[in-house]
Amino acid sequence: MLSIINWRESTRKTYFDIKDWGLKISISPKKYEIGLIGSNYGFQVLMPILNSIDGVNLTFAASNNMSLENKKVLTKAGVNVVSQPEFFNYKNTKIVFVAVPPSSQLQISNLVLENKKNLYCEKPVGVNYIETLRINELCKAQGKKAFVGFQFRFDPGIAALKELIEKKILGEVNQIKVNWHTSGTSAKQDNLNWRNNINLGGGVHRDFLCHVLDYLKWITNNSITQSLQHLVLDPKIKSSMYKLNTISEHNENSFISINISRGLQSVSYWEILLKFEKGEFSINSTFPFLVNDYRTQINGSKEFCLLAEEFINGNEFSNKSLKQGFARDYALSTYFRSIIKNVFEGNLAKLPDLEDAKFTQLISDQIQEQLILI
């Protein structure tokens, strides 16, 4: 059995490195028939993680311009490579992971559901609330399950934070502040990239705000939903599709503050700072641009670190801090295993779904309207 560190190293590699992996060895017959469509994030990030899960038989929808060499590499790694027309009619697949840009998600999701497959959609699920609602209606009409890529719920630091809040070890939450900066080009330089372009379903508010809205709602058991619904742009700060500051008033203080920005720096980071009645805690994560490293550090008391330890295997921790390597892939793998148990084994544990996506999209629509007015 691979150690946690070696396993994470293998899941971090893209399929251009698969030739060095060798064939995947499974001690049990493959029984989880899963489909995947998506040429960038899906190909580079989701595919290695899905294919590393024991028992998964993965079918990938190859684009028309995919090289024969890459197809051979995937086949050698145990991936069933088919054309897109074949993919949607493939009988064995029980759930399809859709990792295409938001502007294509409604069309692709419709094809998946018409062929009686369960659905996983990468966030933000369509370009706006209306499209998310439509996908949800299609899913209900076909009686199929749908999951959304809010993997931050499975980040060990955020999972530990949720338990800390639920146990009220530090009393009630008085203030929440989230800062998130991502590196990358601006929309002016690359206006066809959906992550930078509002009209294609992106912009910093929709690309990242949906994650923040979801995990804040989740860790507080929906108790701050009303506050999140009243997020407004801070009038003292100029806002655009590259920098966003939202605030929510709670009594006389700013209860929730969310700052999201995009720039050309080589390092991306996010942090959550919380003030409780009895103390303050923070979770910080940095990841260099295009480097296979992604780490999270939690700062707090011994009690907080002990809670975080429950979600992490084989990592050292001290009274003041806890470090978790490759947190994104750890979160994605944990989430995907939960989805497999739900779809194939009947485990009905609550997972991020289209109702959660509708909530984040509704608020993102409101923020977008404010951005356009400025």
ZIRA-V724748 format. One line per field, one symbol per residue. phi: phi as a letter, one per 40 degrees, with the letter a starting at -180 (. if undefined). psi: psi as a letter, one per 40 degrees, with the letter a starting at -180 (. if undefined). Layout:
phi->???
psi->???
This chain:
phi->.ccdccccdcccccccbcdccgccbbcbccbbcbbabicbdcccbcddccccccgcbcbbcccccccccccccccccgccbbccdcdcbccccbabcbbbddcbcccccccccccgbcbbbcccggcaddccccccccccccgbcabbcccccbcdcccccdcdcccfcbgcccabbbbabbcicccccacccccbbdccgbgccccbdcccdccccccbfgcbdccccbcbccccbcbacbabbbbbcbfcbccbbbbbabacccbcaaabbbbbcbibaabbbbaccgbcaabbbbbicdccccccccbbbgbcabcbabbbcfccccccccccccccccccbgcbdcbdbccccddccccccccccccccc
psi->hiidddddddediieeeddedaihhheiiheghhihhhecddddddddddeehhehhhhhhhidehidddddddddeehhhiidddddehddhdihhhfiideeddddddddddefiihhhiiegieidddddddddddddefiihiifgeddehdddddddddddefdeaihdihhhhhhhiiiidddgeehdeehddeebiddddddddddddddddefeeeddddefhihheehhiaedhhhiihhhbeihdhhhhhihaeiehiiiihhhhideiiiihhhihihfhghhihhhhaidddddddddehhfhiiaddihhhifddddddddddddddddddeehfihihadddddddddddddddddddd.
